Amino acid sequence: MLPNASGQSKDMRYVDAALLYIYRKAQECGASQKLVVKLFGGA
């Protein structure tokens, strides 16, 4: 279950928040527009 502020939280337990954080940091460093993500399940 995702939080109400999905994508805006800095809680790295949620994939959308973590990806958005990584994307923004990559943009700050001048990285290209492509972001390849490989997810591995667990739990």
N, C-alpha and C positions, 0 to 999 in steps of 0.2 A: 504494500500500500504506500503510495507516494504522499508526501506532506502537502498541505495546502499551498505553500509557497514553492512549489516544485520548480527547479531551475534557478531559483533566486537564493537558495540557501547555500551556505558553505559547508554543509554536512556532506562529507565524502562517502557516506554509506549509500547514497542514491546515485545511480548511474547518470541521470540527466544533469544533476548539479556538478558532479565530477567532470563530465565531458565539457560542460559549459566553462568551468574554471580552467581546464586544460586548454581549450580553444582560445579563451581570452588571453591567457599567458603566452601562448604561441603567437598570437597577433601582436602582442606587445614587443616580442622579440623579432618581429618581421618574418615570421614563418609563412609558408605558402598557404593557400586557401584550403588545401586538402588535409583532411584528418582521417586517418585509418584507425579504426578501433576494433580490437578483437576481444570479445567477452568470453570469459571462462566461468562456467557455473560452479556452484558449490553450495554447501549448507547442509 
